[in-house]
Amino acid sequence: MRRFFVILIVTALLFTGLASLIDDIQKRGVLRVGQDEGYMPLYGTDEKGERVGLEVELINKIAEILGVKVEYVVVNWDGIIPALISGKFDIIFSGMTITPERALKVNFSAPYLTVGQAILYNKSVFKTPPTYQDLADKPVKIAVQLGTTGEFTARRKFPKAEILTFSTMDEAAFQVVSKRADIMVNDSIYVKFLTQKYETLGMTNELLSREDLGIAIRKGDMEALRWFDIFVQWAKTSGLIEELHQKWLGNE
């Protein structure tokens, strides 16, 4: 009997803590969102200095439902999970791929988008789109953003390559533009965005992997996690995500 009451007390304390994140956000009146500099068309900064993109519109909807404002905390990608864990912001809503390794450190919502890793190349270097088989066993130079699944995929799929790491996606992409790297490996939606922005760049049609993107929160808050799951489910069934997908990604 005593053990039963101890379990009840521990459970009650646990669930009291679980309610804290959503409560704290509403009491504070601000949802603090962790992102890196930019990952268009999911998120970035326009000429007015305002955050824009598909994820930004979803974040704005979350804030509207909670009745709060949004504050963006911009950090380097390789430090974004430690910054979440240390409490610098409430959630990571930043094109983060759900992986088992990351799930050891944070909890993920249900996936809101599925993307894949693609190859970005310079058309003046490759006259025809290079295939994975063309490059897999060659000592090519591959530019990636540090700590991303693009880096993980490049290291796994191209064992003989020289991997060049950079703190932002734009820095990595510039290496391909300037011919300092042979290719870049990154999420297909960003690679497609770059090909539309720069005529000299192209992307391969084949995907090196497929990945789900999710909202990350600190561990130990199952009630908040459940709320974000419900939001993602609602955003899908209401057609909001499909609408934003067409607006920002087209047929990607």
Helices and strands as residue ranges (DSSP letters): H 2-18, H 20-28, E 30-35, E 44-45, E 51-52, H 54-66, E 69-74, G 77-79, H 80-85, E 91-92, H 100-103, E 106-108, E 113-122, H 132-135, E 141-145, H 149-157, E 162-166, H 169-177, E 183-187, H 188-197, E 201-203, E 209-213, E 216-218, H 222-237, H 240-249
